[in-house]
Amino acid sequence: MDQILILDYGSQYTQLIARRVRELGVYTDIAPGDSPLDAERLRNVKGIIMGGSPWSVYDEGAPVPDSALYSLGIPVLGVCYGAQRMTRDYGGSVSTLADREYGKRPVVLTESDPLFAGVASSFQSWMSHGDSIESLAPGFRVVATTDNGIPAAIVHESLPLRGVQFHPEVTHCEHGNDILANFVFGICSCERSWTMQRYVDEARDALRERVGASPVLLLISGGVDSTVAAALLLKTLDPDLVHLLYIDTGLMRKNESAEVMSTLNALGATHVNRVNAEEDFLSALAGVSDPEEKRRVIGDMFITVQQREVERLGLGDDYFLAQGTLYTDLIESGKGVGTKAHVIKSHHNVRSPLVEKKRIEGRIVEPLDRLYKDEVRALGRVLGVDEAVVSRHPFPGPGLGVRVLGEVTREKCDTLRDADDIYTRELRTRGLYDRIWQAFAVLLPVRSVGVAGDVRRYGWTVALRAVASSDGMTADVFEFPLKDLLEISAMITNRVPAVGRVVYDISSKPPATIEWE
């Protein structure tokens, strides 16, 4: 099976490149950027993509590829850092830009090249770099520039080496998929042979080999990720070996626990365990307001309760802990392929010390850890998971713990639950829910003065968030019809007495993240 090898230098977008290529029907494998490129690694590889990086090529300790990379005769495409790395390695120079090129930027093609076959002569790219190619390496020429004359794409005169200083993998980049397709099919001559069904088959084989006859405990949140993970486990292993543990943290949305139990029963699980741990979590969170500390506390409490329940269930020591971890969780926590990723925010299912302990013991099973959210939805459909569950908006593992900003209390959670329930139900009623990637309410640690009737009221402020995205790696604010936004805001302030003011978050990702904490 033909494949594209992606060299990871710590960029958030590395797996997004892999996802885009898989969408084209070609298998991708990701390796640390400094991996030895031996015969085993290069088996069936028809092309190599060097990803981006939070590093600069001139930083001490910056990742460097195997020196054999450029002489393999295999087509190479450098993306952002990859293009700069290629330039520096071949004797060109890279320097810091006076003004960083970030976000949408026009690119103009100055020469023809197979990489841009069928692409408009001018298009909007997506850039995210503070460095740029200052002088070309010998043997390279520029085939595209930005509107300010900075190289946007370079090509070697005689070797199959190319580089772009923008991100074609990001949905905001016009013709991005066409450019990747030109590289994969036109330049690398790959054949389409990769499907989600094939992923399912390989994931199931890997699960059987890894788990054997050992029991597996899956921590269920009720969201898309853990539900699809449960479906995959139940359709792969003996259901008697699969134990589903739902921990009711007290940080769930309104009526969510009852909905979760109904969903789990519909999956045909043999062992479903529900634990009411609201007091445990709220007590542990008392006085904690720092976002990272809240995530750590929630993550540790998840595992503490899990360990307690495992003892009660009598699973012994040889069980596997399964999680619905996605690749976005890994890379935002600095746990992507290789060692060069930076931490953006911690996920309790990735960086918790207790989860790390299980990981060291080799008893963690994460069958979704190379997928993005939209791919998980596609996987769920292949597995026959109900569409109402598959199409549900993402919900963070720490739940309302990271949507109540500042200290978390039962009173604040109840207030947010009521506001979020009104918001979500109205989105469905108005036909807006399925047009939005993710929508939710956030309780801000801010009170403001208001008037209820003739009485002065001092109420909490709720922020509404709604974004449009295809993968969660980048997101634009959803352009809410003003009439709907005004009416929903009025409903919240009228029906939730503790809320005195509603605001709408208009930030995109980046520079913001989708969640507030």
Secondary structure per residue as TSV (DSSP state, phi and psi in degrees):
chain	resnum	aa	ss	phi	psi
A	1	M	-	360.0	124.6
A	2	D	-	-61.2	145.6
A	3	Q	E	-146.3	157.6
A	4	I	E	-108.8	127.6
A	5	L	E	-93.8	128.9
A	6	I	E	-111.1	124.9
A	7	L	E	-92.9	121.9
A	8	D	E	-96.5	124.6
A	9	Y	S	-115.6	21.2
A	10	G	S	100.0	4.9
A	11	S	-	-72.4	147.9
A	12	Q	T	-64.1	-25.5
A	13	Y	T	-91.1	-0.3
A	14	T	H	-56.3	-50.6
A	15	Q	H	-69.4	-24.5
A	16	L	H	-66.7	-36.1
A	17	I	H	-61.0	-45.9
A	18	A	H	-59.5	-41.2
A	19	R	H	-64.9	-42.8
A	20	R	H	-62.0	-42.0
A	21	V	H	-67.6	-39.7
A	22	R	H	-61.8	-36.8
A	23	E	H	-60.5	-28.8
A	24	L	T	-76.0	-9.8
A	25	G	T	94.8	21.7
A	26	V	-	-122.8	134.0
A	27	Y	E	-67.8	141.7
A	28	T	E	-125.2	146.9
A	29	D	E	-127.5	141.8
A	30	I	E	-112.7	134.0
A	31	A	E	-132.6	151.9
A	32	P	E	-53.3	142.0
A	33	G	T	-60.6	-22.8
A	34	D	T	-102.1	16.6
A	35	S	-	-62.6	143.5
A	36	P	-	-63.6	131.0
A	37	L	-	-95.8	73.1
A	38	D	-	-90.4	178.9
A	39	A	T	-60.5	-39.1
A	40	E	T	-64.5	-44.9
A	41	R	T	-63.8	-33.2
A	42	L	T	-93.8	5.4
A	43	R	T	-59.5	125.9
A	44	N	T	67.8	5.8
A	45	V	E	-77.6	122.5
A	46	K	E	-104.5	-12.7
A	47	G	E	-163.2	157.4
A	48	I	E	-129.3	134.1
A	49	I	E	-116.4	123.9
A	50	M	E	-91.1	119.4
A	51	G	-	-80.1	-178.1
A	52	G	-	-80.4	-173.2
A	53	S	-	-164.9	149.7
A	54	P	S	-76.4	-7.2
A	55	W	S	-88.0	159.6
A	56	S	-	-100.8	148.2
A	57	V	T	-63.3	-23.5
A	58	Y	T	-94.8	2.0
A	59	D	S	-69.2	143.6
A	60	E	T	-65.9	129.0
A	61	G	T	87.4	3.0
A	62	A	-	-60.4	140.8
A	63	P	-	-65.4	139.5
A	64	V	-	-127.0	134.7
A	65	P	-	-75.3	163.6
A	66	D	-	-53.9	133.5
A	67	S	T	-61.9	-18.2
A	68	A	T	-76.5	-12.6
A	69	L	G	-50.5	-48.6
A	70	Y	G	-79.9	-10.0
A	71	S	G	-109.8	11.4
A	72	L	S	-75.6	-21.2
A	73	G	-	82.6	1.8
A	74	I	S	-91.0	133.2
A	75	P	-	-56.8	136.5
A	76	V	E	-125.3	133.7
A	77	L	E	-119.7	116.6
A	78	G	E	-92.2	128.5
A	79	V	E	-110.0	117.1
A	80	C	T	58.2	-104.6
A	81	Y	H	-55.1	-37.6
A	82	G	H	-59.4	-40.7
A	83	A	H	-68.6	-39.7
A	84	Q	H	-69.6	-38.0
A	85	R	H	-62.9	-45.5
A	86	M	H	-59.2	-44.2
A	87	T	H	-61.5	-48.5
A	88	R	H	-65.5	-41.7
A	89	D	H	-64.6	-25.6
A	90	Y	T	-96.9	5.3
A	91	G	T	102.4	6.0
A	92	G	-	-86.0	-175.3
A	93	S	E	-129.0	149.8
A	94	V	E	-127.9	138.6
A	95	S	E	-140.3	167.6
A	96	T	E	-76.9	135.0
A	97	L	E	-76.4	145.0
A	98	A	E	-65.6	-40.1
A	99	D	E	-123.5	117.4
A	100	R	E	-60.9	138.2
A	101	E	E	-91.0	114.0
A	102	Y	E	-142.6	137.2
A	103	G	E	83.5	-155.6
A	104	K	E	-70.1	134.9
A	105	R	E	-148.5	133.2
A	106	P	E	-69.9	139.2
A	107	V	E	-120.9	137.7
A	108	V	E	-119.9	127.4
A	109	L	E	-77.1	129.1
A	110	T	-	-106.0	-19.8
A	111	E	S	-144.0	158.7
A	112	S	-	-81.8	148.7
A	113	D	-	-160.7	145.1
A	114	P	G	-55.0	-24.8
A	115	L	G	-62.9	-27.0
A	116	F	G	-114.0	23.9
A	117	A	T	-58.7	127.2
A	118	G	T	78.0	2.3
A	119	V	-	-92.5	141.8
A	120	A	-	-58.0	150.5
A	121	S	S	-67.6	-18.9
A	122	S	E	-140.1	132.8
A	123	F	E	-152.3	164.2
A	124	Q	E	-87.9	120.8
A	125	S	E	-99.7	175.9
A	126	W	E	-121.1	121.0
A	127	M	E	-118.7	152.4
A	128	S	E	-156.8	71.4
A	129	H	E	-151.4	144.5
A	130	G	E	-103.2	-8.6
A	131	D	E	-108.9	164.6
A	132	S	E	-153.6	158.2
A	133	I	E	-65.8	121.0
A	134	E	E	-92.1	-45.7
A	135	S	E	-136.9	136.9
A	136	L	-	-66.9	150.2
A	137	A	-	-75.7	153.0
A	138	P	T	-55.2	135.8
A	139	G	T	93.2	-7.1
A	140	F	E	-103.6	153.7
A	141	R	E	-135.2	156.5
A	142	V	E	-88.3	132.0
A	143	V	E	-117.5	-4.6
A	144	A	E	-157.4	146.7
A	145	T	E	-133.1	162.8
A	146	T	E	-82.7	176.2
A	147	D	T	-65.4	-17.7
A	148	N	T	-101.6	16.7
A	149	G	S	84.3	4.3
A	150	I	-	-80.7	138.9
A	151	P	E	-56.2	130.1
A	152	A	E	-108.1	-23.7
A	153	A	E	-152.0	137.9
A	154	I	E	-129.0	153.0
A	155	V	E	-139.6	138.1
A	156	H	E	-78.8	144.5
A	157	E	S	-65.5	-35.5
A	158	S	S	-128.3	-17.3
A	159	L	S	-103.4	154.5
A	160	P	S	-79.5	57.6
A	161	L	E	-119.0	129.1
A	162	R	E	-139.7	155.3
A	163	G	E	-146.6	146.0
A	164	V	E	-129.2	140.7
A	165	Q	S	-98.5	30.6
A	166	F	S	-137.7	177.7
A	167	H	-	-113.9	93.7
A	168	P	T	-67.3	-18.2
A	169	E	T	-75.7	-18.0
A	170	V	S	-82.9	136.3
A	171	T	T	-60.6	-25.1
A	172	H	T	-70.5	-14.2
A	173	C	S	-84.2	117.0
A	174	E	T	-63.9	139.3
A	175	H	T	63.9	13.9
A	176	G	H	-59.0	-45.7
A	177	N	H	-65.9	-34.6
A	178	D	H	-64.9	-39.9
A	179	I	H	-65.2	-44.4
A	180	L	H	-65.0	-40.0
A	181	A	H	-63.7	-38.5
A	182	N	I	-61.8	-39.1
A	183	F	I	-69.1	-48.0
A	184	V	I	-67.4	-45.5
A	185	F	I	-97.4	-47.9
A	186	G	I	-73.2	-40.1
A	187	I	I	-94.7	-41.9
A	188	C	T	-93.0	-12.6
A	189	S	-	57.4	40.0
A	190	C	-	-76.2	154.8
A	191	E	-	-107.3	146.1
A	192	R	-	-73.8	121.8
A	193	S	-	-151.0	11.2
A	194	W	-	-115.6	128.3
A	195	T	-	-136.5	164.9
A	196	M	H	-64.3	-34.6
A	197	Q	H	-62.3	-37.6
A	198	R	H	-65.9	-39.1
A	199	Y	H	-60.3	-43.8
A	200	V	H	-58.6	-47.2
A	201	D	H	-60.8	-43.8
A	202	E	H	-70.3	-38.0
A	203	A	H	-64.2	-39.9
A	204	R	H	-67.2	-41.6
A	205	D	H	-61.3	-42.4
A	206	A	H	-65.3	-38.6
A	207	L	H	-63.6	-46.8
A	208	R	H	-60.9	-42.3
A	209	E	H	-67.7	-39.3
A	210	R	H	-74.3	-45.3
A	211	V	H	-87.3	-38.3
A	212	G	T	63.3	-128.1
A	213	A	T	-104.3	15.8
A	214	S	-	-78.9	150.0
A	215	P	-	-70.6	151.1
A	216	V	E	-125.0	131.0
A	217	L	E	-111.2	121.3
A	218	L	E	-109.7	123.6
A	219	L	E	-79.5	118.1
A	220	I	E	-101.3	128.7
A	221	S	-	-98.7	-22.2
A	222	G	S	97.3	-6.5
A	223	G	S	-80.4	-177.0
A	224	V	H	-61.5	-46.8
A	225	D	H	-62.2	-53.9
A	226	S	H	-69.3	-31.4
A	227	T	H	-67.9	-43.4
A	228	V	H	-66.5	-38.3
A	229	A	H	-60.6	-41.1
A	230	A	H	-63.4	-43.7
A	231	A	H	-61.0	-41.6
A	232	L	H	-65.0	-42.3
A	233	L	H	-64.1	-45.4
A	234	L	H	-68.9	-28.5
A	235	K	H	-88.3	-4.2
A	236	T	H	-111.7	-43.5
A	237	L	S	-104.5	167.8
A	238	D	-	-61.7	120.8
A	239	P	G	-53.9	-26.9
A	240	D	G	-68.1	-17.0
A	241	L	G	-89.6	-13.6
A	242	V	E	-98.9	117.6
A	243	H	E	-111.2	121.5
A	244	L	E	-100.8	122.8
A	245	L	E	-117.0	114.2
A	246	Y	E	-104.1	116.8
A	247	I	E	-100.2	111.5
A	248	D	E	-80.8	102.5
A	249	T	-	-82.8	-12.1
A	250	G	S	81.6	3.2
A	251	L	-	-113.5	22.5
A	252	M	S	-94.1	167.0
A	253	R	-	-76.1	171.8
A	254	K	T	-62.2	129.5
A	255	N	T	63.0	12.4
A	256	E	H	-69.0	-38.2
A	257	S	H	-60.9	-41.7
A	258	A	H	-65.1	-39.1
A	259	E	H	-66.1	-37.9
A	260	V	H	-62.9	-46.0
A	261	M	H	-63.5	-37.5
A	262	S	H	-64.4	-41.8
A	263	T	H	-64.1	-44.5
A	264	L	H	-64.4	-39.5
A	265	N	H	-64.5	-34.9
A	266	A	H	-68.9	-21.8
A	267	L	T	-75.1	-10.7
A	268	G	T	80.1	26.2
A	269	A	-	-70.5	142.8
A	270	T	S	-83.0	-38.8
A	271	H	E	-119.8	107.6
A	272	V	E	-124.3	123.2
A	273	N	E	-123.4	126.3
A	274	R	E	-111.1	132.3
A	275	V	E	-123.2	126.8
A	276	N	E	-88.1	103.5
A	277	A	-	-120.3	23.9
A	278	E	H	-56.1	-45.5
A	279	E	H	-64.2	-38.1
A	280	D	H	-59.1	-48.3
A	281	F	H	-71.5	-45.2
A	282	L	H	-66.4	-35.8
A	283	S	H	-66.1	-40.9
A	284	A	H	-67.8	-29.6
A	285	L	H	-87.4	-6.5
A	286	A	T	-57.9	125.5
A	287	G	T	81.6	-0.9
A	288	V	-	-97.8	126.8
A	289	S	-	-126.9	-20.9
A	290	D	-	-67.7	130.3
A	291	P	H	-57.4	-46.1
A	292	E	H	-66.5	-36.9
A	293	E	H	-68.2	-38.4
A	294	K	H	-61.5	-44.0
A	295	R	H	-61.6	-41.0
A	296	R	H	-64.9	-45.6
A	297	V	H	-61.4	-46.3
A	298	I	H	-63.6	-44.1
A	299	G	H	-61.1	-45.8
A	300	D	H	-64.9	-37.8
A	301	M	H	-68.9	-36.6
A	302	F	H	-54.1	-49.8
A	303	I	H	-72.6	-34.1
A	304	T	H	-61.2	-47.2
A	305	V	H	-65.6	-40.6
A	306	Q	H	-59.3	-45.8
A	307	Q	H	-62.7	-39.6
A	308	R	H	-62.5	-42.3
A	309	E	H	-72.7	-32.7
A	310	V	H	-62.4	-42.7
A	311	E	H	-60.3	-40.4
A	312	R	H	-67.3	-36.2
A	313	L	H	-76.7	-17.1
A	314	G	T	70.6	39.2
A	315	L	-	-81.4	-13.1
A	316	G	-	80.5	-160.9
A	317	D	S	-101.5	-10.3
A	318	D	-	-97.1	16.0
A	319	Y	-	-78.9	155.8
A	320	F	E	-97.7	141.1
A	321	L	E	-96.6	117.8
A	322	A	E	-102.0	144.8
A	323	Q	-	-138.9	154.2
A	324	G	-	-92.0	38.7
A	325	T	-	-63.1	132.4
A	326	L	-	-101.7	166.2
A	327	Y	H	-66.1	-30.8
A	328	T	H	-61.1	-36.3
A	329	D	H	-61.8	-44.0
A	330	L	H	-64.7	-47.7
A	331	I	H	-73.5	-33.9
A	332	E	H	-69.4	-23.3
A	333	S	T	-94.4	8.6
A	334	G	T	73.5	25.0
A	335	K	-	-115.3	26.7
A	336	G	S	-71.3	-174.7
A	337	V	S	-62.5	136.6
A	338	G	S	84.7	-163.6
A	339	T	S	-127.4	12.4
A	340	K	-	-106.0	6.3
A	341	A	-	-79.4	149.4
A	342	H	-	-99.8	150.3
A	343	V	-	-82.1	126.0
A	344	I	S	-98.7	-49.8
A	345	K	S	-156.7	149.0
A	346	S	-	-83.9	143.6
A	347	H	-	-111.4	134.6
A	348	H	H	-62.3	-24.9
A	349	N	H	-89.1	8.1
A	350	V	H	-122.9	-49.5
A	351	R	H	-106.1	-2.4
A	352	S	-	-57.1	133.4
A	353	P	H	-55.5	-34.9
A	354	L	H	-73.5	-35.4
A	355	V	H	-66.9	-39.2
A	356	E	H	-59.5	-38.2
A	357	K	H	-62.1	-45.9
A	358	K	H	-62.1	-36.8
A	359	R	H	-65.2	-42.4
A	360	I	H	-61.6	-36.4
A	361	E	T	-72.8	-8.0
A	362	G	T	73.1	28.1
A	363	R	-	-117.6	31.2
A	364	I	E	-108.4	134.3
A	365	V	E	-121.6	119.3
A	366	E	-	-131.5	81.2
A	367	P	T	-69.8	-9.1
A	368	L	T	-110.3	11.4
A	369	D	T	-74.6	4.9
A	370	R	T	-122.6	21.0
A	371	L	-	-119.5	152.1
A	372	Y	-	-95.9	168.0
A	373	K	H	-56.2	-45.2
A	374	D	H	-67.1	-30.3
A	375	E	H	-70.3	-34.4
A	376	V	H	-64.4	-39.7
A	377	R	H	-61.4	-43.9
A	378	A	H	-62.6	-40.5
A	379	L	H	-62.7	-42.6
A	380	G	H	-59.5	-39.3
A	381	R	H	-66.8	-40.0
A	382	V	H	-61.4	-36.3
A	383	L	H	-82.9	-5.7
A	384	G	T	85.1	20.0
A	385	V	-	-70.6	142.1
A	386	D	-	-54.9	137.3
A	387	E	H	-61.7	-33.2
A	388	A	H	-61.6	-32.1
A	389	V	H	-80.7	-44.8
A	390	V	H	-61.2	-37.9
A	391	S	T	-90.9	5.3
A	392	R	S	-68.2	144.0
A	393	H	-	-63.8	149.8
A	394	P	-	-59.5	148.0
A	395	F	-	-136.0	129.1
A	396	P	-	-67.4	148.1
A	397	G	T	-54.3	-43.6
A	398	P	T	-73.2	-1.0
A	399	G	G	61.8	-141.9
A	400	L	G	-68.0	-8.0
A	401	G	G	-60.1	-26.8
A	402	V	G	-111.1	10.3
A	403	R	T	-113.0	-12.4
A	404	V	B	-95.0	105.4
A	405	L	-	-76.6	139.7
A	406	G	S	85.4	-157.5
A	407	E	S	-65.4	140.6
A	408	V	-	-100.0	127.5
A	409	T	-	-131.0	163.2
A	410	R	H	-62.1	-40.8
A	411	E	H	-60.7	-44.4
A	412	K	H	-65.9	-40.5
A	413	C	H	-61.4	-42.4
A	414	D	H	-62.9	-41.8
A	415	T	H	-61.8	-46.8
A	416	L	H	-66.6	-38.8
A	417	R	H	-56.9	-46.0
A	418	D	H	-64.9	-43.8
A	419	A	H	-66.4	-43.8
A	420	D	H	-66.1	-36.4
A	421	D	H	-64.6	-42.8
A	422	I	H	-62.0	-45.4
A	423	Y	H	-59.1	-51.0
A	424	T	H	-65.7	-44.5
A	425	R	H	-63.3	-39.0
A	426	E	H	-68.4	-35.3
A	427	L	H	-61.4	-41.0
A	428	R	H	-67.7	-46.0
A	429	T	H	-59.9	-36.9
A	430	R	T	-89.9	4.0
A	431	G	T	72.1	23.6
A	432	L	-	-101.0	-21.1
A	433	Y	G	-56.6	-47.2
A	434	D	G	-77.7	-6.1
A	435	R	G	-90.6	-5.7
A	436	I	-	-113.7	136.5
A	437	W	S	-69.8	-46.1
A	438	Q	E	-154.8	133.3
A	439	A	E	-138.9	139.4
A	440	F	E	-166.1	168.1
A	441	A	E	-107.7	149.7
A	442	V	E	-126.7	134.6
A	443	L	E	-93.8	115.7
A	444	L	E	-85.1	149.9
A	445	P	E	-81.1	47.3
A	446	V	E	-134.6	128.4
A	447	R	E	-107.1	146.5
A	448	S	E	-136.6	158.3
A	449	V	E	-81.0	137.1
A	450	G	E	-143.9	-177.9
A	451	V	E	-130.7	128.0
A	452	A	E	-118.2	106.9
A	453	G	T	68.5	-123.2
A	454	D	T	-106.8	14.0
A	455	V	E	-107.8	133.3
A	456	R	E	-69.4	132.4
A	457	R	E	-128.6	139.7
A	458	Y	E	-114.5	98.5
A	459	G	E	-119.4	167.0
A	460	W	E	-72.7	158.7
A	461	T	E	-105.5	130.8
A	462	V	E	-111.5	132.7
A	463	A	E	-103.5	132.0
A	464	L	E	-97.2	137.7
A	465	R	E	-125.7	135.1
A	466	A	E	-151.4	126.9
A	467	V	E	-131.5	153.4
A	468	A	E	-106.2	131.5
A	469	S	-	-160.8	168.9
A	470	S	S	-118.5	-15.7
A	471	D	S	-144.5	-6.9
A	472	G	S	84.4	-9.8
A	473	M	S	-81.0	-33.7
A	474	T	S	-130.9	154.0
A	475	A	B	-155.9	142.2
A	476	D	E	-108.7	149.8
A	477	V	E	-62.0	138.8
A	478	F	-	-73.7	129.4
A	479	E	-	-81.1	86.8
A	480	F	-	-65.9	132.2
A	481	P	-	-58.9	123.9
A	482	L	H	-57.6	-38.6
A	483	K	H	-59.2	-45.4
A	484	D	H	-65.2	-41.7
A	485	L	H	-63.1	-42.9
A	486	L	H	-64.9	-42.3
A	487	E	H	-68.2	-40.7
A	488	I	H	-66.0	-40.6
A	489	S	H	-59.2	-44.0
A	490	A	H	-64.5	-39.5
A	491	M	H	-60.0	-43.2
A	492	I	H	-65.5	-47.8
A	493	T	H	-69.8	-27.1
A	494	N	H	-79.6	-34.4
A	495	R	H	-100.1	-16.6
A	496	V	-	-114.7	96.5
A	497	P	T	-56.7	-30.3
A	498	A	T	-75.4	-11.7
A	499	V	E	-99.9	125.9
A	500	G	E	-110.5	-12.1
A	501	R	E	-153.8	142.6
A	502	V	E	-125.1	133.7
A	503	V	E	-125.2	161.5
A	504	Y	E	-118.1	127.4
A	505	D	-	-81.1	119.5
A	506	I	-	-108.3	19.2
A	507	S	-	-82.2	142.6
A	508	S	-	-98.4	165.4
A	509	K	B	-114.6	123.7
A	510	P	T	-72.7	170.6
A	511	P	T	-84.2	-19.8
A	512	A	S	-80.6	165.8
A	513	T	-	-94.7	170.2
A	514	I	S	-70.3	-51.6
A	515	E	S	-75.3	157.6
A	516	W	-	-82.2	-28.8
A	517	E	-	-127.4	360.0
